Every structure is written in C-alpha cells, then in structure tokens.
Amino acid sequence: MAKKQQTIEEKLQAALVPVEEQPYKVPENWCWVRLGRLANVKGGKRVPKGNSLVDEKTNHPYIRVTDFQDMGIDVSAIKYIDDVVFEKIKNYTIARTDIYISIAGSIGKVGIIPEFLDGANLTENAAKITNINGVTQKMLLWYLTCNNAQNQMIGATISTTQPKLALFRIENISVPLPPCNEQYRIVARIESLFAKLDEAKEKIQEVLDGADLRRAAILHQAFTGKLTEKWRRENGVSDGSWDKVPLGNVIELLSGQDFKPTDYNDAKKGIPYITGASNFDDGVIINRWTEKPTVIAKRDDILLVCKGSGYGKTIIADFEQAHIARQIMALRVKEGIINKYVLYFLMDKYDEIRNSGQGLIPGISRKVVLGMNIFKISMPEQQEIVRLLDNLLSREQSTVTACEEALTTIDTLKKSILARAFRGELGTNDHSEASAKELLQEILAS
C-alpha cells in the first residue's frame, strides 16, 4: 500500500518547532524551524587506511578541523591528497556555498571556506551544512556562532572518550527564521557593528602589544639618568654623581640549595620552601615547607629566579623567612641602597639576564649577577627614581588592565549583539513584511 503523501500543512507543522520547545520568543512574522528543513547535513570522510595526507600541493586540498579558524580557514598548514585517494573519497567534498561544522573533539566550530578551496575534501571530524534554502548562508552562519545555537550543540553532544555530535542532532537544531529581506538586514547590521568593534579591538591590541616596549623604555630612562635629569637640576646634583660599581659591591648574594623530597613537606611544618616553580608574576606561590632550612631568605630580600624557564624573574620577599632552592638567588642590599632600586635595575636588565643564560637548563651564574654594573647614586635620588617608577609603571599597568577589560567587553558586546539579532531586537525588523511561515511553505512546496 502506497504511503500517504503529506499535505503542505502537515509538512509545515513537522518543520516548525513546537511552542514548548522554542528557546525564546521571536517577532510574530518570524518562526522557529528545524535546521534540517532548511538544509541538508552531510559528513566528511577520513583518508582510507594505508593512505596519508601530503604536504605537496595537488589538485585536492583536504580540510581538517585544525584548519578551522575565525569562521574561515587557516591555509598556512593545508594538507593534500593525491588523485588515487581522491577517487576513493570524491563524494565527500565541501563547496563555497556550504557551512562547515566540527562534530568531534572540538564541537561547534563553524565557518565558510574561501573560493579557491571550493570542492576540497572534508575531514570525518566535520560535517557540511549544504543545499541551504530559505535562509541565507551568512544568516545561518552567524546564528550558529551565537550562544543559543552553541548551547544546543553542546547539549546534543554525546560524551565519550572523544565528544561527538551526530548529524541528525545538527538537523534538529532550532533556528529562528525571519522574513527574507529581514535576514539580509540582520546580516548587514551584525557585520557593520562587528566591523566597528574589530577596529576598536585592533587599536586596543596595539596598545597592549606595545606595553613591554613602553615598560622597557621607562626603565631604560631611569637607569641612564634621564628620568631624574630635571630632579638633579632642581636639587643641585651633578650628573657626574652617577658612578658605576659592580652589583656585588652593594648586595650580599645568597645562592639556594635543593632538598631531597624527604626534607620538605606540604603540611606547613617549618618554614616555606621557595622553588623555581613559584609564580613570581602574581606573588610568591608557596606549596612546600621544610624543617631543615639552610639558605634562608628574609623579608625585603630580592628573589631572582636564576635557573629554569622563568630565570630572570624577580620579586621582593614579603614573608618573614623561607628556604630557597637552587633555582633561586636572594639579593640582600647593603647599607645605602634601596632594595626596590635594585629590583627595578634587575627588571631593566631582564633581557640581558635572559641572553646570558647558559647550560642545558638555561640559567644565570653568580659571577654574572655580581658583575653587572649598577649606578651607585645618592639615597635621595634612589628614592626619587623608585617614586617615579612606582607611579609610571603603576599607570602603565592600569592601562594594560583597562585594555584587557576593554577586550573582554568587546567580546561580551559581540555576544550580546548576536543574541539581540536573533531575537529581532536590532531595530531592523519590519512587522509589515509577510511572515516567514509563507517563505517556509514555498520551500516545502518546491
């Protein structure tokens, strides 16, 4: 017996998302539709066993999930397949008019391929949304990047050793469908707003990228005498008062000593044990203690990482006492020298310290540290340098923090724009336009 053919009304009801399943309310002339009613979803294909990808360029590029980037393709490491392999998987290609979507491991990366990759083969860890009808490619692409769509994908992902998003679950994603002209207006509005935000982001990033250079320039001025040049004139101090001496003349240097695991603990017994693994970027991180200290650093000592990946980092000790490991040196200033003056000096010499590193595990020797030349100047001028550097570097850090917060705000704004766009809240919707249901009926009738 022949299967009863569905009427247009029955097809329409099957395509529409029931009210109770709709993620949120949309304008009256919009409707919620299953993605599978607007497009087909087809998987990619792995390279057959016994064959491999090649770096040499052929007529058949092969796109992997690692190539997906910023809603496009990073072509810097594109791989290829030869004619023989292509014949075996030639039905698993992606077109410029499709949308890719990652479905294994990293779920939900979406984008469009560039024109020159039209017809490239697609990895089995991704799918293509193809034969898109009733919704513009860009409208669907932007929607799939928003939180609502991404959350639907996450919720539909099967958690195994490698998370997997089945093709039929992609087809089941709920999509808000505006009238045709509104779709174009939404895309134009999103891209206009994002272009302005990206321009702002680029300028903010330029400020951030220059932070290290600005800090280095400030420190360089301090330790070449330029920062306090005006101060010396106002206080009748001669430029000739800047005398270079070896750092060893103004500090006492303590080299650390390692312990066996049996000599330290994590039960906070004894005194802290500072190692090279301590994070000097955000204060000293203490997670070991010892009851057998030998080389003891004290409050206000300058700690210098002298070995390992972080060598060159410095900090002033803010604890009463601690044992230091072999990767740490403690610099204890002598009378007439301010510890923070020496700290800033070492910060100015950071690149020089890093470049002097030697050995399989790079590090700096006692001899190099003690032999670095520092200007021994009057206590009042040291105090002025420290005061100026405190202010200038604090302001610089405030600028960096503000820039980082601004970048976070821009990302948040983008998410907000997308959320509003697909709720009909960007001020582009025309309620007099025919309902999207009529558009959907035309699609189903064709």
Residue pairs with C-beta under 8 A, 6 or more apart in sequence:
6 14
8 441
8 444
8 445
11 444
12 437
12 440
12 441
12 444
14 37
15 33
15 34
15 37
15 440
15 444
16 31
16 32
16 33
16 437
16 440
17 32
17 33
17 34
17 174
21 32
21 174
22 32
22 174
23 32
23 148
23 152
23 174
24 148
24 423
25 423
26 32
26 176
26 178
26 422
26 423
26 424
27 178
27 424
27 429
27 431
28 431
28 435
29 178
29 179
29 429
29 431
29 433
29 434
29 435
29 436
30 176
30 177
30 178
30 179
30 182
30 424
30 429
30 435
30 436
31 176
31 177
31 435
31 436
31 437
31 440
32 174
32 175
32 176
32 177
33 134
33 174
33 175
33 177
33 440
34 171
34 172
34 173
34 174
34 175
35 41
35 129
35 140
35 170
35 171
35 172
35 173
35 174
35 175
36 168
36 170
36 171
36 172
37 134
37 440
37 443
37 444
38 132
38 133
38 134
38 135
38 140
38 175
38 177
38 443
39 129
39 130
39 131
39 132
39 133
39 135
39 140
40 129
40 130
40 131
41 127
41 128
41 129
41 130
41 167
41 168
41 170
41 171
42 92
42 127
42 128
42 130
42 167
43 92
43 103
43 124
43 126
43 127
43 128
43 167
44 92
44 94
44 121
44 122
44 123
44 124
44 125
44 126
44 127
44 128
45 89
45 91
45 92
45 121
45 122
45 123
45 124
46 123
46 124
47 53
47 62
47 81
47 85
47 89
48 85
48 88
48 89
51 81
51 84
51 85
51 88
53 62
53 79
53 80
53 81
54 79
54 80
54 81
54 82
55 79
55 80
56 80
57 80
58 80
58 81
58 82
58 83
59 83
59 86
60 80
60 81
60 82
60 83
60 85
60 86
60 120
60 121
61 78
61 79
61 80
61 117
61 120
61 121
62 78
62 79
62 80
62 81
62 120
62 121
62 122
62 123
63 73
63 78
63 94
63 100
63 113
63 117
63 120
63 121
63 122
63 123
63 126
64 79
64 123
64 125
65 102
65 104
65 105
65 106
65 109
65 123
65 125
65 126
66 77
67 73
67 74
67 75
67 77
67 78
68 74
68 100
68 102
68 109
68 111
68 126
69 111
70 111
71 110
71 111
71 112
71 141
71 145
72 111
72 112
72 113
72 114
73 111
73 113
73 114
73 117
75 114
75 117
78 117
81 89
81 121
86 121
89 121
90 121
92 121
92 122
93 119
93 120
93 121
93 122
94 100
94 113
94 117
94 119
94 120
94 121
94 122
94 128
94 130
95 113
95 118
95 119
95 128
95 130
96 112
96 113
96 114
96 115
96 117
96 118
97 130
97 132
97 137
98 112
98 113
98 128
98 129
98 130
98 132
99 110
99 111
99 112
99 128
99 129
99 132
99 137
99 140
99 141
99 144
100 109
100 110
100 111
100 112
100 113
100 122
100 126
100 127
100 128
100 129
101 108
101 109
101 110
101 126
101 127
101 128
101 129
101 144
101 165
101 170
102 108
102 109
102 110
102 125
102 126
103 125
103 126
103 127
103 164
103 165
103 166
103 167
103 170
104 124
104 125
104 126
104 162
104 163
104 164
104 165
105 125
105 162
105 163
107 153
107 154
107 157
107 163
107 165
108 144
108 149
108 150
108 153
108 154
108 165
110 141
110 144
110 145
111 141
112 137
112 141
113 120
122 128
127 167
127 170
129 140
129 170
132 140
133 443
134 177
134 439
134 440
134 442
134 443
135 175
135 177
135 183
136 183
136 184
136 187
138 187
139 178
139 183
139 184
139 186
139 187
140 175
142 186
142 187
142 190
142 418
142 421
143 149
143 175
143 176
143 418
143 422
144 150
144 173
145 418
146 415
146 418
146 419
146 421
146 422
147 415
147 418
147 419
148 419
148 422
149 173
149 175
152 173
152 174
153 165
153 169
153 170
153 173
156 165
156 166
156 169
156 170
156 172
156 173
157 163
157 164
157 165
157 169
158 164
158 165
158 166
176 422
176 423
176 424
177 436
177 439
177 440
178 186
178 424
178 429
178 436
179 430
179 433
179 434
179 435
179 436
179 439
180 439
181 430
181 433
182 424
182 428
182 429
182 430
182 433
185 428
185 429
186 421
186 422
186 426
186 428
189 421
189 426
189 428
190 417
190 418
190 421
190 426
193 417
194 414
194 417
197 410
197 413
197 414
200 406
200 410
201 407
201 410
204 403
204 406
204 407
204 410
205 403
205 407
207 399
207 403
208 400
208 403
208 404
208 407
211 396
211 399
211 400
214 396
215 393
215 396
216 348
216 351
218 227
218 389
218 392
218 393
218 396
219 344
219 347
219 348
219 389
220 348
221 227
222 228
222 344
222 348
222 385
222 388
222 389
223 344
223 345
223 348
223 375
225 232
225 239
225 242
225 375
227 385
227 388
227 389
228 381
228 384
228 385
228 388
229 239
231 237
231 381
231 384
232 238
232 239
232 241
232 381
235 380
237 378
237 381
241 377
241 378
241 381
242 375
242 377
243 375
243 376
243 377
244 373
244 374
244 375
244 376
245 373
245 374
245 375
245 376
246 370
246 371
246 372
246 373
246 374
247 331
247 342
247 345
247 369
247 370
247 371
247 372
247 373
247 374
248 369
248 370
248 371
249 376
250 333
250 334
250 336
250 337
250 342
250 374
250 376
251 302
251 331
251 332
251 333
251 334
251 337
251 342
252 331
252 332
252 334
253 329
253 330
253 331
253 332
253 366
253 369
253 370
254 295
254 296
254 297
254 301
254 324
254 329
254 330
254 331
254 332
255 295
255 306
255 326
255 329
255 366
256 274
256 295
256 323
256 324
256 325
256 326
256 327
256 328
256 329
256 330
257 294
257 295
257 323
257 324
257 325
257 326
258 325
258 326
259 273
259 290
259 292
259 323
259 325
263 290
263 292
264 273
264 288
264 289
264 290
265 288
265 289
265 290
265 291
266 287
266 288
266 289
267 289
268 289
269 289
269 291
270 289
270 290
270 291
270 292
270 293
271 289
271 290
271 291
271 293
271 296
271 321
271 322
271 323
272 286
272 288
272 289
272 319
272 321
272 322
272 323
273 286
273 288
273 289
273 290
273 293
273 322
273 323
273 325
274 284
274 286
274 297
274 303
274 322
274 323
274 324
274 325
274 328
275 288
275 325
275 327
275 328
276 305
276 307
276 308
276 310
276 311
276 325
276 327
276 328
277 285
278 284
278 285
278 286
278 328
279 285
280 303
280 305
280 310
280 313
280 314
280 315
281 313
283 315
283 318
284 303
284 315
284 317
284 318
284 319
286 319
286 322
290 323
293 321
293 322
293 323
294 323
295 323
295 324
295 330
296 321
296 322
296 323
296 324
297 303
297 317
297 321
297 322
297 323
297 324
297 328
297 330
298 317
298 320
298 321
298 330
298 332
299 317
299 318
299 319
299 320
299 321
300 316
300 317
300 339
301 316
301 317
301 330
301 331
301 332
301 339
302 314
302 315
302 316
302 317
302 330
302 331
302 332
302 333
302 339
302 342
302 343
302 346
303 314
303 315
303 316
303 317
303 324
303 328
303 329
303 330
303 331
304 312
304 313
304 314
304 328
304 329
304 330
304 331
304 346
304 364
304 369
305 311
305 312
305 313
305 314
305 327
305 328
306 327
306 328
306 329
306 363
306 364
306 365
306 369
307 326
307 327
307 359
307 361
307 362
307 363
307 364
308 327
308 361
308 362
308 363
311 327
311 353
311 354
311 357
311 362
311 363
311 364
312 350
312 353
312 354
312 357
312 364
314 343
314 346
314 347
315 343
316 339
316 340
316 343
317 330
324 330
327 363
329 366
329 369
331 342
331 346
331 369
333 339
333 342
336 376
336 379
337 376
337 382
338 379
338 382
338 383
338 386
340 386
340 390
341 382
341 385
341 386
342 374
344 385
344 386
344 389
345 374
346 353
349 372
352 372
353 364
353 368
356 364
356 368
357 363
357 364
358 364
358 365
417 426
420 426
